[in-house]
Amino acid sequence: MELNADYGLIQDVPFFKNLKTDDLLCIMRYTSTHSLVYGDYLFSQDDQSDGLYVLLSGKLKVSMFGSRIGDQSIALAEVLPGQYVGEFGVFDGHPRSASVSALEFSKVLFLPAKAFEVILITQPLIARFVMNNLCELVAKQPQLKISNAKVWDLIKNKDLEANLKNMRTLSGIIRENNKSVAHNQSMAKGIRTRPI
């Protein structure tokens, strides 16, 4: 990997923006870049989780298959440069909960799971950035209800402590809610269920 070329690509990505040059160069030793063309899959639902991907350029689509045989994939989100995907599996070790594919020519930076965990533990600004994004994702879940008002306020106000335990919990909430949404959409179509 040519460190200087990749450093130029990521130095303004929000995920890395507050890192000192030495820290960033240290992290870069563990990363690799990958290019995708329209329709290529970065990873598929149920693949083993191996790390996090930061989109450097292009556009990606996050989709999930419903819980019924014959279901079409359900688009969950679009990913734009500077955003990242794949963090849930890093937190909990579960297989990928959704598929990610390229909507146009795209370049991604891959950060292996172990390196990502080290970053979260040693870089409080990045940990806070990731926690804030997770809180925002939970707060935007359409059918999600959190009965504990104190916890809901901590999530909405992005006041949860930025640690791996809380990140795992929020990731689990999002995974389960996405499964529920996909299942409800497939039930509305009246197609036989496949195992989740």
PyMOL commands that place a pseudoatom at each C-alpha (Angstrom):
pseudoatom trace, name=CA, resn=MET, resi=1, chain=A, elem=C, hetatm=0, pos=[0.000, 0.000, 0.000]
pseudoatom trace, name=CA, resn=GLU, resi=2, chain=A, elem=C, hetatm=0, pos=[1.293, 3.449, -0.855]
pseudoatom trace, name=CA, resn=LEU, resi=3, chain=A, elem=C, hetatm=0, pos=[0.859, 5.310, 2.398]
pseudoatom trace, name=CA, resn=ASN, resi=4, chain=A, elem=C, hetatm=0, pos=[1.071, 8.861, 1.056]
pseudoatom trace, name=CA, resn=ALA, resi=5, chain=A, elem=C, hetatm=0, pos=[-1.592, 8.337, -1.629]
pseudoatom trace, name=CA, resn=ASP, resi=6, chain=A, elem=C, hetatm=0, pos=[-4.075, 6.822, 0.813]
pseudoatom trace, name=CA, resn=TYR, resi=7, chain=A, elem=C, hetatm=0, pos=[-3.289, 9.416, 3.461]
pseudoatom trace, name=CA, resn=GLY, resi=8, chain=A, elem=C, hetatm=0, pos=[-4.281, 12.117, 0.981]
pseudoatom trace, name=CA, resn=LEU, resi=9, chain=A, elem=C, hetatm=0, pos=[-7.608, 10.364, 0.405]
pseudoatom trace, name=CA, resn=ILE, resi=10, chain=A, elem=C, hetatm=0, pos=[-8.581, 10.077, 4.052]
pseudoatom trace, name=CA, resn=GLN, resi=11, chain=A, elem=C, hetatm=0, pos=[-7.148, 13.082, 5.849]
pseudoatom trace, name=CA, resn=ASP, resi=12, chain=A, elem=C, hetatm=0, pos=[-10.437, 14.999, 5.422]
pseudoatom trace, name=CA, resn=VAL, resi=13, chain=A, elem=C, hetatm=0, pos=[-12.810, 12.081, 6.087]
pseudoatom trace, name=CA, resn=PRO, resi=14, chain=A, elem=C, hetatm=0, pos=[-14.777, 12.933, 9.272]
pseudoatom trace, name=CA, resn=PHE, resi=15, chain=A, elem=C, hetatm=0, pos=[-13.988, 9.534, 10.793]
pseudoatom trace, name=CA, resn=PHE, resi=16, chain=A, elem=C, hetatm=0, pos=[-10.246, 10.367, 10.799]
pseudoatom trace, name=CA, resn=LYS, resi=17, chain=A, elem=C, hetatm=0, pos=[-10.275, 14.159, 10.742]
pseudoatom trace, name=CA, resn=ASN, resi=18, chain=A, elem=C, hetatm=0, pos=[-9.255, 14.856, 14.348]
pseudoatom trace, name=CA, resn=LEU, resi=19, chain=A, elem=C, hetatm=0, pos=[-6.345, 12.433, 14.427]
pseudoatom trace, name=CA, resn=LYS, resi=20, chain=A, elem=C, hetatm=0, pos=[-2.775, 13.644, 14.613]
pseudoatom trace, name=CA, resn=THR, resi=21, chain=A, elem=C, hetatm=0, pos=[-0.657, 12.804, 11.584]
pseudoatom trace, name=CA, resn=ASP, resi=22, chain=A, elem=C, hetatm=0, pos=[1.438, 10.233, 13.505]
pseudoatom trace, name=CA, resn=ASP, resi=23, chain=A, elem=C, hetatm=0, pos=[-1.694, 8.450, 14.775]
pseudoatom trace, name=CA, resn=LEU, resi=24, chain=A, elem=C, hetatm=0, pos=[-3.234, 8.446, 11.325]
pseudoatom trace, name=CA, resn=LEU, resi=25, chain=A, elem=C, hetatm=0, pos=[-0.098, 7.060, 9.714]
pseudoatom trace, name=CA, resn=CYS, resi=26, chain=A, elem=C, hetatm=0, pos=[0.003, 4.329, 12.360]
pseudoatom trace, name=CA, resn=ILE, resi=27, chain=A, elem=C, hetatm=0, pos=[-3.587, 3.338, 11.592]
pseudoatom trace, name=CA, resn=MET, resi=28, chain=A, elem=C, hetatm=0, pos=[-2.915, 3.405, 7.861]
pseudoatom trace, name=CA, resn=ARG, resi=29, chain=A, elem=C, hetatm=0, pos=[-0.504, 0.488, 8.280]
pseudoatom trace, name=CA, resn=TYR, resi=30, chain=A, elem=C, hetatm=0, pos=[-3.510, -1.749, 8.917]
pseudoatom trace, name=CA, resn=THR, resi=31, chain=A, elem=C, hetatm=0, pos=[-5.757, -0.490, 6.142]
pseudoatom trace, name=CA, resn=SER, resi=32, chain=A, elem=C, hetatm=0, pos=[-6.224, -1.310, 2.489]
pseudoatom trace, name=CA, resn=THR, resi=33, chain=A, elem=C, hetatm=0, pos=[-8.277, 0.323, -0.255]
pseudoatom trace, name=CA, resn=HIS, resi=34, chain=A, elem=C, hetatm=0, pos=[-10.702, -1.354, -2.637]
pseudoatom trace, name=CA, resn=SER, resi=35, chain=A, elem=C, hetatm=0, pos=[-12.515, -0.122, -5.733]
pseudoatom trace, name=CA, resn=LEU, resi=36, chain=A, elem=C, hetatm=0, pos=[-16.035, -1.143, -6.745]
pseudoatom trace, name=CA, resn=VAL, resi=37, chain=A, elem=C, hetatm=0, pos=[-18.002, -0.574, -9.918]
pseudoatom trace, name=CA, resn=TYR, resi=38, chain=A, elem=C, hetatm=0, pos=[-21.783, -0.231, -10.160]
pseudoatom trace, name=CA, resn=GLY, resi=39, chain=A, elem=C, hetatm=0, pos=[-23.467, -3.370, -8.824]
pseudoatom trace, name=CA, resn=ASP, resi=40, chain=A, elem=C, hetatm=0, pos=[-20.414, -4.824, -7.064]
pseudoatom trace, name=CA, resn=TYR, resi=41, chain=A, elem=C, hetatm=0, pos=[-21.043, -6.014, -3.521]
pseudoatom trace, name=CA, resn=LEU, resi=42, chain=A, elem=C, hetatm=0, pos=[-18.751, -4.825, -0.770]
pseudoatom trace, name=CA, resn=PHE, resi=43, chain=A, elem=C, hetatm=0, pos=[-20.246, -7.564, 1.400]
pseudoatom trace, name=CA, resn=SER, resi=44, chain=A, elem=C, hetatm=0, pos=[-23.480, -9.536, 1.562]
pseudoatom trace, name=CA, resn=GLN, resi=45, chain=A, elem=C, hetatm=0, pos=[-25.988, -10.176, 4.298]
pseudoatom trace, name=CA, resn=ASP, resi=46, chain=A, elem=C, hetatm=0, pos=[-24.868, -13.103, 6.495]
pseudoatom trace, name=CA, resn=ASP, resi=47, chain=A, elem=C, hetatm=0, pos=[-21.178, -12.810, 5.456]
pseudoatom trace, name=CA, resn=GLN, resi=48, chain=A, elem=C, hetatm=0, pos=[-18.710, -13.063, 8.331]
pseudoatom trace, name=CA, resn=SER, resi=49, chain=A, elem=C, hetatm=0, pos=[-17.842, -9.625, 9.721]
pseudoatom trace, name=CA, resn=ASP, resi=50, chain=A, elem=C, hetatm=0, pos=[-14.178, -8.787, 9.357]
pseudoatom trace, name=CA, resn=GLY, resi=51, chain=A, elem=C, hetatm=0, pos=[-13.917, -5.030, 9.704]
pseudoatom trace, name=CA, resn=LEU, resi=52, chain=A, elem=C, hetatm=0, pos=[-15.172, -1.573, 8.899]
pseudoatom trace, name=CA, resn=TYR, resi=53, chain=A, elem=C, hetatm=0, pos=[-15.288, 0.211, 5.535]
pseudoatom trace, name=CA, resn=VAL, resi=54, chain=A, elem=C, hetatm=0, pos=[-15.030, 3.972, 5.111]
pseudoatom trace, name=CA, resn=LEU, resi=55, chain=A, elem=C, hetatm=0, pos=[-16.346, 5.311, 1.807]
pseudoatom trace, name=CA, resn=LEU, resi=56, chain=A, elem=C, hetatm=0, pos=[-13.723, 7.558, 0.236]
pseudoatom trace, name=CA, resn=SER, resi=57, chain=A, elem=C, hetatm=0, pos=[-15.550, 8.318, -3.020]
pseudoatom trace, name=CA, resn=GLY, resi=58, chain=A, elem=C, hetatm=0, pos=[-18.708, 7.216, -4.843]
pseudoatom trace, name=CA, resn=LYS, resi=59, chain=A, elem=C, hetatm=0, pos=[-21.995, 6.012, -3.349]
pseudoatom trace, name=CA, resn=LEU, resi=60, chain=A, elem=C, hetatm=0, pos=[-23.095, 2.752, -1.707]
pseudoatom trace, name=CA, resn=LYS, resi=61, chain=A, elem=C, hetatm=0, pos=[-26.483, 1.216, -0.937]
pseudoatom trace, name=CA, resn=VAL, resi=62, chain=A, elem=C, hetatm=0, pos=[-27.286, -0.704, 2.244]
pseudoatom trace, name=CA, resn=SER, resi=63, chain=A, elem=C, hetatm=0, pos=[-30.039, -3.279, 1.746]
pseudoatom trace, name=CA, resn=MET, resi=64, chain=A, elem=C, hetatm=0, pos=[-31.523, -6.236, 3.560]
pseudoatom trace, name=CA, resn=PHE, resi=65, chain=A, elem=C, hetatm=0, pos=[-33.524, -9.222, 2.416]
pseudoatom trace, name=CA, resn=GLY, resi=66, chain=A, elem=C, hetatm=0, pos=[-36.885, -9.714, 4.076]
pseudoatom trace, name=CA, resn=SER, resi=67, chain=A, elem=C, hetatm=0, pos=[-37.745, -12.726, 6.171]
pseudoatom trace, name=CA, resn=ARG, resi=68, chain=A, elem=C, hetatm=0, pos=[-39.881, -14.413, 3.514]
pseudoatom trace, name=CA, resn=ILE, resi=69, chain=A, elem=C, hetatm=0, pos=[-38.974, -16.635, 0.577]
pseudoatom trace, name=CA, resn=GLY, resi=70, chain=A, elem=C, hetatm=0, pos=[-38.833, -14.636, -2.639]
pseudoatom trace, name=CA, resn=ASP, resi=71, chain=A, elem=C, hetatm=0, pos=[-38.523, -11.250, -0.956]
pseudoatom trace, name=CA, resn=GLN, resi=72, chain=A, elem=C, hetatm=0, pos=[-36.757, -8.520, -2.847]
pseudoatom trace, name=CA, resn=SER, resi=73, chain=A, elem=C, hetatm=0, pos=[-34.088, -6.624, -0.972]
pseudoatom trace, name=CA, resn=ILE, resi=74, chain=A, elem=C, hetatm=0, pos=[-35.229, -3.611, 1.021]
pseudoatom trace, name=CA, resn=ALA, resi=75, chain=A, elem=C, hetatm=0, pos=[-33.088, -0.482, 0.753]
pseudoatom trace, name=CA, resn=LEU, resi=76, chain=A, elem=C, hetatm=0, pos=[-32.171, 0.756, 4.224]
pseudoatom trace, name=CA, resn=ALA, resi=77, chain=A, elem=C, hetatm=0, pos=[-29.790, 3.624, 3.456]
pseudoatom trace, name=CA, resn=GLU, resi=78, chain=A, elem=C, hetatm=0, pos=[-27.356, 5.247, 1.047]
pseudoatom trace, name=CA, resn=VAL, resi=79, chain=A, elem=C, hetatm=0, pos=[-23.760, 5.767, 2.103]
pseudoatom trace, name=CA, resn=LEU, resi=80, chain=A, elem=C, hetatm=0, pos=[-21.927, 8.902, 0.985]
pseudoatom trace, name=CA, resn=PRO, resi=81, chain=A, elem=C, hetatm=0, pos=[-18.216, 9.757, 1.101]
pseudoatom trace, name=CA, resn=GLY, resi=82, chain=A, elem=C, hetatm=0, pos=[-16.944, 10.111, 4.652]
pseudoatom trace, name=CA, resn=GLN, resi=83, chain=A, elem=C, hetatm=0, pos=[-19.517, 7.674, 6.036]
pseudoatom trace, name=CA, resn=TYR, resi=84, chain=A, elem=C, hetatm=0, pos=[-18.760, 4.123, 7.069]
pseudoatom trace, name=CA, resn=VAL, resi=85, chain=A, elem=C, hetatm=0, pos=[-20.398, 0.681, 7.113]
pseudoatom trace, name=CA, resn=GLY, resi=86, chain=A, elem=C, hetatm=0, pos=[-19.712, -2.624, 8.807]
pseudoatom trace, name=CA, resn=GLU, resi=87, chain=A, elem=C, hetatm=0, pos=[-19.269, -1.409, 12.359]
pseudoatom trace, name=CA, resn=PHE, resi=88, chain=A, elem=C, hetatm=0, pos=[-22.009, -3.611, 13.863]
pseudoatom trace, name=CA, resn=GLY, resi=89, chain=A, elem=C, hetatm=0, pos=[-20.106, -6.812, 13.171]
pseudoatom trace, name=CA, resn=VAL, resi=90, chain=A, elem=C, hetatm=0, pos=[-16.965, -5.303, 14.656]
pseudoatom trace, name=CA, resn=PHE, resi=91, chain=A, elem=C, hetatm=0, pos=[-18.827, -4.615, 17.899]
pseudoatom trace, name=CA, resn=ASP, resi=92, chain=A, elem=C, hetatm=0, pos=[-20.634, -7.908, 18.327]
pseudoatom trace, name=CA, resn=GLY, resi=93, chain=A, elem=C, hetatm=0, pos=[-18.908, -10.436, 16.024]
pseudoatom trace, name=CA, resn=HIS, resi=94, chain=A, elem=C, hetatm=0, pos=[-22.201, -11.409, 14.385]
pseudoatom trace, name=CA, resn=PRO, resi=95, chain=A, elem=C, hetatm=0, pos=[-22.456, -11.965, 10.614]
pseudoatom trace, name=CA, resn=ARG, resi=96, chain=A, elem=C, hetatm=0, pos=[-23.345, -9.015, 8.405]
pseudoatom trace, name=CA, resn=SER, resi=97, chain=A, elem=C, hetatm=0, pos=[-26.937, -7.925, 9.001]
pseudoatom trace, name=CA, resn=ALA, resi=98, chain=A, elem=C, hetatm=0, pos=[-27.280, -6.291, 5.572]
pseudoatom trace, name=CA, resn=SER, resi=99, chain=A, elem=C, hetatm=0, pos=[-25.702, -6.181, 2.134]
pseudoatom trace, name=CA, resn=VAL, resi=100, chain=A, elem=C, hetatm=0, pos=[-23.749, -3.214, 0.790]
pseudoatom trace, name=CA, resn=SER, resi=101, chain=A, elem=C, hetatm=0, pos=[-23.354, -2.615, -2.934]
pseudoatom trace, name=CA, resn=ALA, resi=102, chain=A, elem=C, hetatm=0, pos=[-21.981, 0.148, -5.146]
pseudoatom trace, name=CA, resn=LEU, resi=103, chain=A, elem=C, hetatm=0, pos=[-24.416, 2.565, -6.801]
pseudoatom trace, name=CA, resn=GLU, resi=104, chain=A, elem=C, hetatm=0, pos=[-21.542, 3.985, -8.860]
pseudoatom trace, name=CA, resn=PHE, resi=105, chain=A, elem=C, hetatm=0, pos=[-17.780, 3.669, -9.097]
pseudoatom trace, name=CA, resn=SER, resi=106, chain=A, elem=C, hetatm=0, pos=[-16.631, 3.802, -5.468]
pseudoatom trace, name=CA, resn=LYS, resi=107, chain=A, elem=C, hetatm=0, pos=[-13.454, 3.582, -3.447]
pseudoatom trace, name=CA, resn=VAL, resi=108, chain=A, elem=C, hetatm=0, pos=[-13.441, 2.305, 0.138]
pseudoatom trace, name=CA, resn=LEU, resi=109, chain=A, elem=C, hetatm=0, pos=[-10.867, 2.056, 2.869]
pseudoatom trace, name=CA, resn=PHE, resi=110, chain=A, elem=C, hetatm=0, pos=[-10.953, -1.213, 4.810]
pseudoatom trace, name=CA, resn=LEU, resi=111, chain=A, elem=C, hetatm=0, pos=[-10.038, -1.194, 8.495]
pseudoatom trace, name=CA, resn=PRO, resi=112, chain=A, elem=C, hetatm=0, pos=[-9.801, -4.690, 10.069]
pseudoatom trace, name=CA, resn=ALA, resi=113, chain=A, elem=C, hetatm=0, pos=[-11.861, -5.363, 13.203]
pseudoatom trace, name=CA, resn=LYS, resi=114, chain=A, elem=C, hetatm=0, pos=[-8.927, -5.598, 15.620]
pseudoatom trace, name=CA, resn=ALA, resi=115, chain=A, elem=C, hetatm=0, pos=[-7.424, -2.314, 14.394]
pseudoatom trace, name=CA, resn=PHE, resi=116, chain=A, elem=C, hetatm=0, pos=[-10.836, -0.631, 14.712]
pseudoatom trace, name=CA, resn=GLU, resi=117, chain=A, elem=C, hetatm=0, pos=[-11.196, -1.825, 18.322]
pseudoatom trace, name=CA, resn=VAL, resi=118, chain=A, elem=C, hetatm=0, pos=[-7.752, -0.435, 19.158]
pseudoatom trace, name=CA, resn=ILE, resi=119, chain=A, elem=C, hetatm=0, pos=[-8.722, 2.898, 17.613]
pseudoatom trace, name=CA, resn=LEU, resi=120, chain=A, elem=C, hetatm=0, pos=[-11.935, 3.059, 19.659]
pseudoatom trace, name=CA, resn=ILE, resi=121, chain=A, elem=C, hetatm=0, pos=[-10.040, 2.343, 22.869]
pseudoatom trace, name=CA, resn=THR, resi=122, chain=A, elem=C, hetatm=0, pos=[-7.098, 4.676, 22.231]
pseudoatom trace, name=CA, resn=GLN, resi=123, chain=A, elem=C, hetatm=0, pos=[-8.777, 7.524, 20.320]
pseudoatom trace, name=CA, resn=PRO, resi=124, chain=A, elem=C, hetatm=0, pos=[-11.569, 9.111, 22.397]
pseudoatom trace, name=CA, resn=LEU, resi=125, chain=A, elem=C, hetatm=0, pos=[-12.532, 11.561, 19.639]
pseudoatom trace, name=CA, resn=ILE, resi=126, chain=A, elem=C, hetatm=0, pos=[-13.165, 8.751, 17.169]
pseudoatom trace, name=CA, resn=ALA, resi=127, chain=A, elem=C, hetatm=0, pos=[-15.012, 6.728, 19.816]
pseudoatom trace, name=CA, resn=ARG, resi=128, chain=A, elem=C, hetatm=0, pos=[-17.244, 9.759, 20.471]
pseudoatom trace, name=CA, resn=PHE, resi=129, chain=A, elem=C, hetatm=0, pos=[-17.822, 10.211, 16.717]
pseudoatom trace, name=CA, resn=VAL, resi=130, chain=A, elem=C, hetatm=0, pos=[-18.873, 6.558, 16.346]
pseudoatom trace, name=CA, resn=MET, resi=131, chain=A, elem=C, hetatm=0, pos=[-21.106, 6.716, 19.452]
pseudoatom trace, name=CA, resn=ASN, resi=132, chain=A, elem=C, hetatm=0, pos=[-22.805, 9.876, 18.192]
pseudoatom trace, name=CA, resn=ASN, resi=133, chain=A, elem=C, hetatm=0, pos=[-23.513, 8.213, 14.851]
pseudoatom trace, name=CA, resn=LEU, resi=134, chain=A, elem=C, hetatm=0, pos=[-24.968, 5.147, 16.573]
pseudoatom trace, name=CA, resn=CYS, resi=135, chain=A, elem=C, hetatm=0, pos=[-27.174, 7.330, 18.797]
pseudoatom trace, name=CA, resn=GLU, resi=136, chain=A, elem=C, hetatm=0, pos=[-28.394, 9.181, 15.723]
pseudoatom trace, name=CA, resn=LEU, resi=137, chain=A, elem=C, hetatm=0, pos=[-29.153, 5.913, 13.916]
pseudoatom trace, name=CA, resn=VAL, resi=138, chain=A, elem=C, hetatm=0, pos=[-31.155, 4.609, 16.888]
pseudoatom trace, name=CA, resn=ALA, resi=139, chain=A, elem=C, hetatm=0, pos=[-33.055, 7.898, 17.259]
pseudoatom trace, name=CA, resn=LYS, resi=140, chain=A, elem=C, hetatm=0, pos=[-34.023, 7.784, 13.558]
pseudoatom trace, name=CA, resn=GLN, resi=141, chain=A, elem=C, hetatm=0, pos=[-35.415, 4.219, 13.616]
pseudoatom trace, name=CA, resn=PRO, resi=142, chain=A, elem=C, hetatm=0, pos=[-39.037, 4.648, 12.496]
pseudoatom trace, name=CA, resn=GLN, resi=143, chain=A, elem=C, hetatm=0, pos=[-40.864, 2.054, 14.614]
pseudoatom trace, name=CA, resn=LEU, resi=144, chain=A, elem=C, hetatm=0, pos=[-38.440, 1.876, 17.507]
pseudoatom trace, name=CA, resn=LYS, resi=145, chain=A, elem=C, hetatm=0, pos=[-39.826, 2.500, 20.988]
pseudoatom trace, name=CA, resn=ILE, resi=146, chain=A, elem=C, hetatm=0, pos=[-37.524, 2.745, 24.003]
pseudoatom trace, name=CA, resn=SER, resi=147, chain=A, elem=C, hetatm=0, pos=[-39.630, 2.657, 27.151]
pseudoatom trace, name=CA, resn=ASN, resi=148, chain=A, elem=C, hetatm=0, pos=[-36.988, 3.931, 29.578]
pseudoatom trace, name=CA, resn=ALA, resi=149, chain=A, elem=C, hetatm=0, pos=[-37.232, 7.740, 29.291]
pseudoatom trace, name=CA, resn=LYS, resi=150, chain=A, elem=C, hetatm=0, pos=[-33.811, 8.310, 30.847]
pseudoatom trace, name=CA, resn=VAL, resi=151, chain=A, elem=C, hetatm=0, pos=[-32.105, 5.991, 28.338]
pseudoatom trace, name=CA, resn=TRP, resi=152, chain=A, elem=C, hetatm=0, pos=[-34.071, 7.524, 25.469]
pseudoatom trace, name=CA, resn=ASP, resi=153, chain=A, elem=C, hetatm=0, pos=[-32.903, 11.015, 26.528]
pseudoatom trace, name=CA, resn=LEU, resi=154, chain=A, elem=C, hetatm=0, pos=[-29.285, 9.833, 26.702]
pseudoatom trace, name=CA, resn=ILE, resi=155, chain=A, elem=C, hetatm=0, pos=[-29.583, 8.438, 23.173]
pseudoatom trace, name=CA, resn=LYS, resi=156, chain=A, elem=C, hetatm=0, pos=[-31.393, 11.449, 21.684]
pseudoatom trace, name=CA, resn=ASN, resi=157, chain=A, elem=C, hetatm=0, pos=[-28.942, 13.875, 23.299]
pseudoatom trace, name=CA, resn=LYS, resi=158, chain=A, elem=C, hetatm=0, pos=[-25.935, 11.694, 22.383]
pseudoatom trace, name=CA, resn=ASP, resi=159, chain=A, elem=C, hetatm=0, pos=[-24.904, 11.564, 26.027]
pseudoatom trace, name=CA, resn=LEU, resi=160, chain=A, elem=C, hetatm=0, pos=[-24.156, 7.851, 26.328]
pseudoatom trace, name=CA, resn=GLU, resi=161, chain=A, elem=C, hetatm=0, pos=[-20.592, 7.044, 27.351]
pseudoatom trace, name=CA, resn=ALA, resi=162, chain=A, elem=C, hetatm=0, pos=[-18.526, 6.203, 24.250]
pseudoatom trace, name=CA, resn=ASN, resi=163, chain=A, elem=C, hetatm=0, pos=[-17.414, 2.677, 25.119]
pseudoatom trace, name=CA, resn=LEU, resi=164, chain=A, elem=C, hetatm=0, pos=[-17.559, -0.700, 23.356]
pseudoatom trace, name=CA, resn=LYS, resi=165, chain=A, elem=C, hetatm=0, pos=[-20.311, -2.038, 25.647]
pseudoatom trace, name=CA, resn=ASN, resi=166, chain=A, elem=C, hetatm=0, pos=[-22.681, 0.817, 24.758]
pseudoatom trace, name=CA, resn=MET, resi=167, chain=A, elem=C, hetatm=0, pos=[-21.746, 0.561, 21.083]
pseudoatom trace, name=CA, resn=ARG, resi=168, chain=A, elem=C, hetatm=0, pos=[-22.567, -3.159, 21.125]
pseudoatom trace, name=CA, resn=THR, resi=169, chain=A, elem=C, hetatm=0, pos=[-25.918, -2.451, 22.772]
pseudoatom trace, name=CA, resn=LEU, resi=170, chain=A, elem=C, hetatm=0, pos=[-26.914, 0.238, 20.259]
pseudoatom trace, name=CA, resn=SER, resi=171, chain=A, elem=C, hetatm=0, pos=[-25.765, -1.933, 17.350]
pseudoatom trace, name=CA, resn=GLY, resi=172, chain=A, elem=C, hetatm=0, pos=[-27.937, -4.763, 18.658]
pseudoatom trace, name=CA, resn=ILE, resi=173, chain=A, elem=C, hetatm=0, pos=[-30.936, -2.443, 18.893]
pseudoatom trace, name=CA, resn=ILE, resi=174, chain=A, elem=C, hetatm=0, pos=[-30.445, -1.296, 15.302]
pseudoatom trace, name=CA, resn=ARG, resi=175, chain=A, elem=C, hetatm=0, pos=[-29.928, -4.876, 14.022]
pseudoatom trace, name=CA, resn=GLU, resi=176, chain=A, elem=C, hetatm=0, pos=[-33.127, -6.086, 15.684]
pseudoatom trace, name=CA, resn=ASN, resi=177, chain=A, elem=C, hetatm=0, pos=[-35.144, -3.111, 14.510]
pseudoatom trace, name=CA, resn=ASN, resi=178, chain=A, elem=C, hetatm=0, pos=[-33.926, -3.583, 10.910]
pseudoatom trace, name=CA, resn=LYS, resi=179, chain=A, elem=C, hetatm=0, pos=[-34.930, -7.263, 11.057]
pseudoatom trace, name=CA, resn=SER, resi=180, chain=A, elem=C, hetatm=0, pos=[-38.356, -6.282, 12.352]
pseudoatom trace, name=CA, resn=VAL, resi=181, chain=A, elem=C, hetatm=0, pos=[-38.856, -3.691, 9.603]
pseudoatom trace, name=CA, resn=ALA, resi=182, chain=A, elem=C, hetatm=0, pos=[-37.789, -6.152, 6.900]
pseudoatom trace, name=CA, resn=HIS, resi=183, chain=A, elem=C, hetatm=0, pos=[-40.023, -8.865, 8.378]
pseudoatom trace, name=CA, resn=ASN, resi=184, chain=A, elem=C, hetatm=0, pos=[-43.047, -6.539, 8.549]
pseudoatom trace, name=CA, resn=GLN, resi=185, chain=A, elem=C, hetatm=0, pos=[-42.550, -5.422, 4.952]
pseudoatom trace, name=CA, resn=SER, resi=186, chain=A, elem=C, hetatm=0, pos=[-42.319, -9.027, 3.759]
pseudoatom trace, name=CA, resn=MET, resi=187, chain=A, elem=C, hetatm=0, pos=[-45.394, -10.048, 5.803]
pseudoatom trace, name=CA, resn=ALA, resi=188, chain=A, elem=C, hetatm=0, pos=[-47.377, -7.331, 4.024]
pseudoatom trace, name=CA, resn=LYS, resi=189, chain=A, elem=C, hetatm=0, pos=[-46.533, -9.056, 0.718]
pseudoatom trace, name=CA, resn=GLY, resi=190, chain=A, elem=C, hetatm=0, pos=[-47.925, -12.406, 1.924]
pseudoatom trace, name=CA, resn=ILE, resi=191, chain=A, elem=C, hetatm=0, pos=[-44.920, -14.552, 0.964]
pseudoatom trace, name=CA, resn=ARG, resi=192, chain=A, elem=C, hetatm=0, pos=[-43.898, -17.654, 2.919]
pseudoatom trace, name=CA, resn=THR, resi=193, chain=A, elem=C, hetatm=0, pos=[-41.426, -17.090, 5.706]
pseudoatom trace, name=CA, resn=ARG, resi=194, chain=A, elem=C, hetatm=0, pos=[-37.773, -18.075, 5.491]
pseudoatom trace, name=CA, resn=PRO, resi=195, chain=A, elem=C, hetatm=0, pos=[-35.671, -18.388, 8.639]
pseudoatom trace, name=CA, resn=ILE, resi=196, chain=A, elem=C, hetatm=0, pos=[-34.124, -15.209, 10.045]
for i in range(1, 196): cmd.bond("trace and resi %d" % i, "trace and resi %d" % (i + 1))
show_as sticks, trace
zoom trace
